[in-house]
Amino acid sequence: MLRVQVRRWAPFPNVKYVAQWSGNKASVYAWNEDEIKSTIAEARLNERRCTVYPETFIRTPYENGVRLVAALDGFEAQVWQQGFLSFSRWWPKAPSQIEWNMFLRSAGLPLDQTGGSVPEPSPAEFLDAPWLKQDGYLGATWTLLEDPRYAAAIAAVIAAPFVYFAFEYTTLAFANARVQNRAEALAIETQGVRKVRTDALSSLDEIEDYLSLEVYPSQYETMIIGLSLLQNLNVKIPEWTYDIGTLSLTLRSEKESDLDPTFLITTFEKSGAFTNVSASRLPQEGLVRVRMDVLPKQTKSVSK
C-alpha cells in the first residue's frame, strides 16, 4: 500500500524510498534512483555495496518538539513526537518568520511553539550509522555478507551440499529426458493462454491497491471544487497543501475585505465536500490561512 502511494506522489520515473513507521503512520523520504546511481558511478563506488539513507536518518534524532537543522544543503524544519518524525519541510536558505509560522500552522502547532520566532539551527550531529537501521544479530550478519571475503567463504559452505546433489541429479536427468521433452511441448502449446493469465495476475494486485486508495477524492478533483468556490473572489492561492483527507491553503487578496474568514468557512462547509473548516488571518496583510477535512467519496454530498 505504501509503495503504491509513494509512486503516486513522487515526481520521479524511477523512485526508491525509506520509511520510519510508528503504528499505522510512516515518515517517508523518496529519491530519484536514476540520479543516485549516476552519482555513485561518478564516485567510482560499487553500487551493490552502497546503501542510500536520507541525511535526516544519519543525524542525531529528536524525542519531542520542533527544531531547525542546518543540512548539508539548505535547512530542514522538523516536528518530532515520541521519537517519530511526524512533519518536516526543507528550504534552500534559512526560513523567514512568515515561512516558519506557515510551517507551524501546516503541522497543526501553535505559533508560540518555539517562542514565536525562528529558532537557531540545532546541533544535530552526524552518527556512525543510520539510527533507522535495525541492530542486533541479523544486522551484524548482513554487515559480514557485505564483505566479499566473508561472502565468498559463506557461499562456498552453502554451495557444498548443492554440488553433491547436483551430481546425484545428473544420474536422474537422462531418465527424465522424455518427460521433460513432453513438458516443453505442452509449454509451447499453452504459451498464449499462460501469457494472458500472467498478465491478468500481474495487474490484479496493482488494481486492488489503487482501488483501495480511492477513499478520498484525488487532488485534481479537490482542486476543481475549491477553485469553483473561489472563482467569484479576487484572490490568489500562493500555497496549496493536500494530504489525503486534509486540505490547507493560503489565500491572498489586495483588498482585505475580500477575505472574510467567516464567509470562507461558511462557503466551504456548505459545499458538501469539506468539513471542520477553519480560517484565520496571517500576520502578513492580505493573507488568510484556511484548513479543512476532505469528506470521503461515499459520504460526500452536494448541497442544493
C-alpha positions in Angstrom: 0.0 0.0 0.0 2.8 2.5 0.9 4.7 1.6 -2.3 1.7 2.5 -4.4 1.0 5.7 -2.5 4.7 6.8 -2.8 4.6 6.0 -6.5 1.6 8.3 -6.9 3.1 11.5 -5.4 6.8 11.0 -6.1 7.9 13.2 -9.1 10.5 10.7 -10.4 10.0 7.9 -13.0 12.3 5.5 -11.0 11.7 6.1 -7.3 13.1 4.5 -4.2 12.2 5.4 -0.6 12.8 4.6 3.0 10.2 5.0 5.8 10.1 5.3 9.6 7.0 3.6 10.9 5.0 4.4 14.0 1.9 2.3 14.3 -0.1 2.9 11.1 1.8 6.1 10.3 5.0 6.4 8.3 7.5 9.2 7.7 8.7 8.7 4.2 11.7 10.0 2.2 11.8 9.3 -1.5 14.5 10.0 -4.1 15.4 9.7 -7.8 17.0 6.3 -8.1 18.5 7.1 -11.6 20.2 10.2 -10.3 21.6 8.3 -7.2 23.0 5.6 -9.4 24.7 8.2 -11.6 26.2 9.9 -8.6 27.5 6.5 -7.3 29.0 5.7 -10.7 30.7 9.2 -10.8 32.3 8.5 -7.4 33.5 5.1 -8.8 31.8 3.2 -6.0 30.3 -0.3 -6.1 26.6 0.2 -6.4 25.8 -3.1 -4.8 27.8 -2.2 -1.7 26.1 1.2 -1.3 23.0 1.8 0.9 21.1 5.0 0.4 19.8 6.9 3.5 18.4 10.4 3.8 20.5 12.9 5.7 17.9 13.1 8.5 18.4 9.4 9.3 22.1 9.7 9.9 21.8 12.7 12.2 21.0 12.6 15.9 17.2 12.1 16.2 14.9 14.1 18.5 12.3 12.9 21.0 9.7 15.6 21.2 9.3 19.1 19.9 10.3 21.3 17.0 13.7 22.0 15.7 15.5 23.6 12.7 18.5 21.7 11.3 21.2 23.2 9.1 21.5 20.4 6.5 24.4 19.9 4.1 22.3 21.7 1.5 19.7 24.1 2.9 17.6 23.9 6.2 15.1 21.4 7.4 12.4 22.1 9.9 11.3 19.0 11.9 8.4 18.1 14.2 9.1 15.1 16.5 6.5 13.2 18.5 7.9 10.5 20.9 10.8 9.8 18.6 8.7 9.8 15.4 9.4 12.4 12.7 5.8 13.5 12.1 6.3 16.6 9.9 9.2 18.2 8.1 9.9 20.9 5.5 13.0 22.0 3.6 14.2 25.4 2.5 17.3 26.3 0.4 18.1 29.1 2.8 17.1 29.9 6.4 13.3 30.4 6.6 11.7 33.8 7.2 9.4 34.5 10.1 6.3 34.1 7.8 7.6 30.8 6.3 8.3 29.5 9.8 4.8 30.5 11.0 3.2 28.8 8.0 5.2 25.7 8.7 4.0 25.5 12.3 0.4 26.0 11.1 0.7 23.3 8.5 2.0 21.0 11.2 -1.0 21.9 13.4 1.2 23.6 16.0 0.6 26.9 17.8 2.8 29.8 16.7 4.4 30.1 20.2 5.8 26.5 19.9 9.4 27.9 19.8 8.9 31.2 21.4 7.3 32.8 18.4 10.5 33.4 16.4 12.6 31.3 14.0 14.9 29.2 16.2 18.6 28.9 15.7 19.7 25.6 13.9 20.0 22.7 16.3 23.3 20.9 16.7 22.2 17.6 15.1 25.5 15.7 14.8 26.2 13.0 12.3 26.0 9.4 13.5 28.4 6.5 12.7 25.4 4.5 11.3 21.8 5.4 10.5 19.5 5.3 13.6 16.8 3.8 11.4 18.9 0.7 10.7 17.9 -2.3 12.8 20.7 -3.5 15.1 21.3 -6.9 16.6 22.4 -10.4 15.3 20.8 -10.1 11.9 22.2 -6.7 11.3 25.7 -7.9 12.1 25.3 -10.9 9.8 24.3 -8.7 7.0 27.3 -6.4 7.5 29.6 -9.5 7.2 27.9 -10.5 4.0 28.7 -7.1 2.5 32.4 -8.0 2.8 33.4 -10.0 -0.4 35.8 -12.3 1.5 33.2 -13.4 4.1 30.6 -13.6 1.4 32.7 -15.9 -0.7 33.5 -18.2 2.3 29.8 -18.4 3.3 28.8 -19.0 -0.3 31.3 -21.9 -0.5 29.9 -23.6 2.6 26.3 -23.2 1.5 27.2 -24.4 -2.0 28.9 -27.7 -0.9 25.8 -29.8 -0.4 24.2 -28.4 -3.6 27.2 -29.5 -5.6 26.9 -33.0 -4.1 23.2 -33.2 -5.0 23.9 -31.8 -8.5 26.0 -35.0 -9.3 23.1 -37.1 -8.0 20.7 -35.2 -10.1 22.6 -35.9 -13.3 22.0 -39.6 -12.8 18.3 -39.0 -13.0 18.4 -36.4 -15.8 18.6 -39.0 -18.6 15.6 -40.9 -17.2 13.6 -37.7 -17.0 14.5 -36.5 -20.5 11.4 -37.9 -22.2 9.1 -36.3 -19.6 10.9 -33.0 -19.9 10.6 -33.1 -23.7 6.8 -33.6 -23.4 6.6 -30.8 -20.8 8.3 -28.4 -23.1 6.0 -29.3 -25.9 3.0 -28.6 -23.7 4.5 -25.3 -22.6 4.8 -24.2 -26.2 1.2 -25.2 -26.9 -0.2 -23.4 -23.9 2.1 -20.3 -24.1 -0.6 -18.0 -25.3 -3.1 -19.0 -22.5 -0.4 -18.7 -19.8 0.7 -15.3 -21.0 -2.8 -13.9 -20.8 -3.2 -15.4 -17.3 0.2 -14.0 -16.1 -0.7 -10.5 -17.4 -4.0 -10.6 -15.6 -2.5 -11.7 -12.3 0.3 -9.1 -12.5 -2.3 -6.4 -12.9 -4.6 -7.6 -10.2 -2.6 -6.5 -7.2 -1.9 -3.1 -8.6 -5.6 -2.6 -9.5 -6.7 -3.6 -6.0 -4.1 -1.2 -4.4 -5.3 1.7 -6.5 -8.9 0.9 -5.8 -8.3 0.8 -2.0 -6.7 4.3 -2.2 -9.7 5.9 -3.8 -11.5 6.6 -0.5 -10.9 10.3 -0.8 -11.2 12.4 -3.9 -8.0 13.0 -5.9 -6.1 16.2 -5.6 -7.3 17.2 -9.0 -11.0 16.7 -8.1 -10.5 18.6 -4.8 -8.8 21.5 -6.6 -11.7 21.8 -9.1 -14.2 22.1 -6.2 -12.0 24.6 -4.3 -11.4 26.8 -7.4 -15.1 26.8 -8.2 -15.9 28.1 -4.7 -13.3 30.9 -5.0 -14.0 31.9 -8.7 -16.1 34.9 -7.7 -13.4 36.2 -5.2 -10.5 38.3 -6.3 -7.9 36.1 -4.6 -4.7 34.2 -5.4 -3.5 31.0 -3.9 0.2 31.2 -3.1 0.2 27.9 -1.2 -1.8 24.7 -1.6 -1.2 21.6 0.5 -3.3 18.5 0.0 -2.8 15.4 2.1 -5.2 12.5 1.8 -8.2 13.7 3.8 -6.8 17.1 4.7 -6.6 20.4 2.7 -4.8 23.6 3.7 -4.3 26.6 1.5 -3.2 30.3 1.9 -5.3 33.0 0.1 -4.0 36.4 -0.8 -6.1 39.5 -1.8 -5.2 43.1 -2.3 -8.4 44.1 -0.5 -8.6 42.7 3.0 -12.4 42.9 2.8 -12.4 40.3 0.1 -11.1 37.7 2.6 -13.6 37.3 5.3 -12.7 34.2 7.4 -16.3 33.7 8.4 -17.5 33.8 4.8 -14.8 31.4 3.7 -15.8 28.9 6.4 -19.4 29.1 5.5 -18.7 28.7 1.8 -16.5 25.6 2.1 -18.8 24.0 4.7 -21.9 24.4 2.5 -20.2 22.9 -0.5 -20.8 19.4 1.0 -17.2 18.4 0.1 -15.5 19.7 3.2 -15.9 19.7 7.0 -14.2 21.1 10.1 -13.2 24.2 8.2 -11.2 26.8 10.0 -9.8 30.1 8.7 -7.6 32.8 10.3 -5.8 35.9 9.1 -2.0 35.7 9.0 0.3 38.4 10.3 1.2 39.5 6.7 -1.5 41.8 5.4 -3.9 40.3 2.8 -3.2 36.6 3.8 -5.7 34.2 5.2 -4.9 30.6 6.1 -7.7 28.0 5.6 -7.6 24.4 6.8 -10.3 21.7 6.4 -11.0 18.0 6.2 -12.0 16.5 2.9 -15.0 14.2 3.1 -14.6 10.6 1.7 -16.4 10.0 -1.6 -19.1 7.7 -0.1 -20.1 10.4 2.5 -19.8 13.5 0.2 -23.0 15.2 -0.9 -23.6 18.4 -2.8 -25.9 20.9 -1.1 -28.7 22.3 -3.2 
